[in-house]
Amino acid sequence: MNVVELSSISKVYGRKRAVDHLDMTVQKGDIYGFIGRNGAGKSTTLKMICGLAAPTAGDIRLFGKTVKNDTVRKRTGMLIENAGLYPSLSARENMLLKAKCLGLVDAAQKTEELLSFTGLADVGKKKTKHFSMGMKQRLGIALALLGNPDLLILDEPINGLDPEGIREIRSMLVSLNEERGITIIISSHILGELSKIASRYGIIKDGQMIQQLPAEDLAKNCRDYLLVKVSDTKSASVLLEEQLSLTDYKIYPDGEIHIYAPCDPQLVSQTFLEGGISIQELYRHQQDLESYFLNLMGGEEHV
């Protein structure tokens, strides 16, 4: 089942097209990592899903229904940009106030449950204006969970947190997904952390979705390899297969061969030289999630 379906969604502000005919599919049970450079359209897209911004064109469906059906909005919890806390109120008071706005009959019980889940049960009457960034983010997630959502949308929830705060949020999200079955869309600049929890990815560039893929496919794309640049790729491939029994490789333009199978670089070099193939380059290439996305975006700016 698709929890989120965006079909040719666009959002125009004046002369600026923030989102441009974007298609997006989030399946039930996903932790969907939404990635792109600053200004690529991530936050605008998430706001349209949440109903905080109206699309200029295109269709949005949640849980198989058009968003004109108000009931589908009630199944969504969100934390966009910041938690929107009342700074002079405590965590508990912020929770009870929102619970009252939602019309929850078990407001007190639900508040205590979520404060405990997010590690904020013991903060007492401390005003949220004195909270750390991590505490504010955890409270923001608790607020987003008040209505028992089936879909949780988080825009940069670990931005600005220290390693311990990131670990706490990560553990919390995995628990929500695996134990409560909540589908999660999360955008983040910290790609190494995102790679630890995401099951699928969407990559946005200049307001357009340029790639959606499962984590398994991304892992294959991010494999380390031995890069060899040679004068004759056709002859080199014959030597790889017949003399070295290596078949897991790809040939690229300009004489590049990427060998993914485990191999001895010195033996590869010796085999090619003895076969009369000159080598221009030979080195091990290590590619992590961040370098993959940077290459895909075509530059080394923040993503």
N, C-alpha and C positions, 0 to 999 in steps of 0.2 A: 504494500500500500504506500502511495506517495502522500506524505504529510504536507509538503509544500510543493506547489507547481507554479512557476512563473513563466508566462508565455509572452515573449516579445515586449517585456516591460520597458518603458522609457520614462524618464523624469527630466523635465526641462525647467531650468531657472533662468528666466530672461533669455539671453543668447547662449547660455551654457547648457549643454546636454550632459547632465551628471550620470545618467544611466541610459544606455542606448540599445534598445531592442534586445534585452537580456533574457535568456532562458535559463531556468534553474529548477532542479528537481532534488528534493530531500526525501529520502525514504524513511519509513518508520524504523526506529531503533538506531538511526545514524547518530554519530557525533560528527557533524559536518564542519570541516575546517574551511572557513571562507577567507581567502587570501588575495591581497592586491596591494599595490603601492598606496601611499597617502594620496587622496584625491581620486582614486580609481572608481569610487562609487559604492564601496562596501557599506558604509553607514547609511547612505541614502536608500540602498536596496533593503537593508534590514528595517529601516523606518517604514518603508512601504508595506513590508510583510506585517509589521506590527500595527499598521493603521495610523502611524504618526505622520505620514506624508501620503498624499494621494498621487497615484501614477498619472502621468500625462497621457499615456497610452498603454495598452496591453492588458492582460488578464492575470489575476491572482486567485489561486484556489488553495484552500487549507482543508486538509482531511477530506479531500474530494469534493468540497463544496465551495461555491463562490463566496468571497468575503462579504458580499452584500447580506449574507445570512449572519446575523449578529451572534448567533450561538457559537460559531467557530472561533470568534475572537476570545471568548471566555476560556478556551482551551489552551491559550497561549500566555506564557509568562515572559517578561522581558527585562533586560538591564541594558539600556542604550546610553552610552557616553558616561553617565554617572547615575548614582542611585537615587537622586532627588530627595534627599533626606531633609527633615526639619531639624536644623542644627541644635536647637535648644531643647529638643526632646531626647529621651533615652531610646535605646534600641527597642525595648518592649513597647514604649509609647508610640513609636513610629509604626511598629507592626500592628498594634491594636487599632490605630487610626485608619490604616489602609484596610484592615479586616472589616472595619465598620463600613467603609466606603463600598467594599465588595458585598456587603450584606451577609457575611459568614455568621452562621448561628453558633458555631463552636470556636469563636475567635480566640478566646483565652487559651484553650487547649491546643489549637493549631499554632498559636504564637509560641508557646513554650516548646512544642515539639520542634519547630523550625529553628528557634534560637539554640536549642540543644544540638541539633544536627549541624548547624554552622559554627558551633563553638562559641556562641555569644550568651549562653545561659547565665554566666556568672559576672557579667559586666555591671549588673545592678542599675543604679540611677545615673550612671555616667552619661553625660550629654554627648550626642554623636559628633558635635563639633570638636570634641577632644579625641575622637577615634583616629587610629592610624589608617593609612590607605587600605591595608589589608582588611581591617575590621569593617571599614565602610563597604568594601566590595562584598564581603561575606554577608553583611546585612542587606545589601542590594539583592543578592541572590535569594536570601530568605524572603524578602518582600516579593520577589518575582514568583516564588513558589507558593504563595499564600492561597491562590485559587486552585491548587492541585492541577497545574497545567500538564498537558500531554506533550507540549512543545515549549522548549526554553530557548530564548534567543538572547545571546550575550555578545555585546560589542566591546572588545578589548577588555575583558574582565581581569586579566593579569598584568595589564600595562602599569608600570610604576611600582610593582610589588618586589619585595626582596625574595631570595630563593625559597625561604621557608613559607612565605605567603603564597608563592606560586605552587609549591608542593601541596599545600592545604587545599587550594582551589581545585587543583588537578584531581586530587583524591576525592573531593566532594562531587565533582562532575562525573567521574567514573562510577561512583556509587549511585548517583541519580539515574544514570543511563542503564547500568547493569541490574540494579536491585529494584528500581521503580519503573523501569521501562520508558523513561522520558527521552524523547528525541531532542537533540541539542544542536543548535547552530551557533558556532563560536568564531568570531574573527579575532585575530591576534597577530602582532608583529613578531612575537617570540616563537619562531617556527620550530625550533628544536623542542620546545615544550608541547606545541601543538601536535607534533609528530608522535608524541607518546600516548595520545588519547584519540586522535581523529580516526574514524573508520572510512570516511570519504572526504574528498576535497573539491572545492570549486575555486577556480582561479579567474579573477576579474582584472581586466586591463582596459583603461580608457572607457569605462562604463559598459564593456561587453564581456560576456563570459567566454573565455578562450579555451577552457578545459575543465571537464569534470571527470574525476576518476576515483576508483577505490584505493584505499591505502596500500593494498597488495600490489596494484599496478604501479603506484608511485614508488614503492620500495624497489621494484625491478628497474625503474627508470633511474633510480639513485644509486645503483650498484657501482662499486669501485671497479676500475678496469685498467689494463695495461694499454697505453696508447702508443702505437707504432706508426710512424709516417714513413712510407716507403715509395720507391720509384715505380713499382709494378704490383698493384693490389691483387690482380688476378693470379699471378704466379705465387705471390705470398700466401694467398688463401689455400692454394694447392699444397704448399709446404706445411701450413698449419694443420691441415687435416690428414695428409698422408704420412708425414714424418713425426708430427707431434701429437696427433690424435686430438686436436683441439677443434671443436665445432661450435662452441658458444662464443661467437664474435660477430661484429657488424662492420661493414665497410662503408666509409663515408667519403664525400668528395675530397679532392686535393690529396689523395693518397693516404688518408687516415684509416687505420684499423683499430677498433676497440675490442680487446680480448677480455671477456668477462670470466672465462674459466681460470681456475688457479693454474699458474704457470711460472716457470723460472725465466725472468727477463734475459738473463745471460744466455740461456739455451735458445731462446727465441732469436736473439741477436746473432748468435753463432750459426743457427740454421739458415737464416736469411742470407747472411754474408757468404756462406758456403754455396748457397743456391744462386749466387750472382745478383742478389737484390740489395741495392744500396739503401741505407737507413738514414733519414734526415733527423728523426726524433724518436726517442724511446724513453718513456717514463710512466710511473704509476700515477693514475689520476684518482683522487679521492673526492667523491661528490656527496655532500650531505643535502638535506632538504632545502636549506637556505640557498646554497649555490645552484641547485636545480631551478628554483624559482627565479633567481636572479638571471640565469641564462635564458629562461623562458621569457622573462620580461624584457630582455635585451639590454641590460645595463646593471650597474652596481649601486642602485639607489635603494633606500629602505623599502621593504615590501610590507 
